[in-house]
């Protein structure tokens, strides 16, 4: 029997992802505030940045949920196969 490979995100990768997201968001906010344009353009870019940020969190959650669901389904299927194989007796006479 094979067991599915489970990957664990390391703390360093989690820190890198968080920092890169923070730097990108702060850079975009800084650029929106100091861009030499009219206030309505600044507001439009700010709303776009906010929408993009919340959408990225939603997309990440959906991808995570889909992967977790797939892992659970895979484990259930494997458990069913293991049960069938453990109950099967190849030497049992057919009636």
C-alpha positions in Angstrom: 0.0 0.0 0.0 1.2 3.5 -0.7 0.5 6.4 1.5 -0.1 9.8 0.0 2.7 12.3 0.3 1.9 15.1 2.6 3.8 18.3 2.3 4.2 20.6 5.3 4.8 24.2 4.7 7.9 25.3 6.6 7.9 28.3 8.8 10.5 30.0 6.6 8.3 29.7 3.5 5.3 31.0 5.4 7.3 34.0 6.6 8.6 34.6 3.1 5.1 34.5 1.7 3.8 36.8 4.4 6.6 39.3 4.0 6.4 39.4 0.2 2.7 40.0 0.4 3.1 42.8 2.9 5.9 44.4 0.9 3.8 44.2 -2.3 0.7 45.7 -0.6 2.6 48.5 1.1 4.4 49.4 -2.1 1.2 49.6 -4.0 -0.5 51.7 -1.3 2.6 54.0 -1.2 2.5 54.3 -5.0 -1.2 55.2 -4.9 -0.8 57.9 -2.3 2.3 59.6 -3.9 1.2 59.2 -7.6 0.9 62.8 -9.1 -2.7 62.4 -10.3 -6.1 63.7 -9.4 -7.8 62.4 -6.3 -10.5 60.5 -8.1 -7.8 58.5 -10.0 -6.1 57.9 -6.7 -9.4 56.7 -5.2 -10.0 54.4 -8.2 -6.5 52.8 -7.9 -7.0 52.5 -4.1 -10.3 50.6 -4.6 -8.7 48.4 -7.2 -5.8 47.6 -4.8 -8.3 46.8 -2.0 -10.4 44.6 -4.4 -7.3 42.8 -5.7 -6.1 42.1 -2.1 -9.5 40.7 -0.9 -9.8 38.7 -4.1 -6.4 37.1 -3.6 -7.4 36.0 -0.1 -10.6 34.5 -1.4 -8.8 32.7 -4.2 -6.2 31.3 -1.8 -9.0 30.0 0.5 -10.8 28.4 -2.4 -7.7 26.6 -3.6 -6.9 25.5 0.0 -10.4 24.2 0.5 -10.3 22.3 -2.8 -7.0 20.7 -1.9 -8.3 19.6 1.5 -11.5 18.2 0.0 -9.4 16.2 -2.6 -7.2 14.9 0.2 -10.2 13.7 2.3 -11.8 12.0 -0.7 -8.6 10.3 -1.6 -8.2 9.1 2.0 -11.8 7.8 2.0 -11.3 6.0 -1.3 -8.0 4.4 0.0 -9.8 3.3 3.2 -12.5 1.6 1.2 -10.0 -0.2 -1.0 -8.0 -1.3 2.1 -11.2 -2.6 3.7 -12.2 -4.5 0.6 -8.7 -6.0 0.3 -8.6 -7.0 4.0 -12.0 -8.7 3.8 -11.1 -10.6 0.6 -10.0 -14.2 1.0 -8.6 -15.6 -2.2 -8.9 -19.2 -0.9 -12.5 -19.0 0.0 -14.5 -21.5 -2.1 -17.1 -20.1 -4.4 -20.6 -21.3 -3.8 
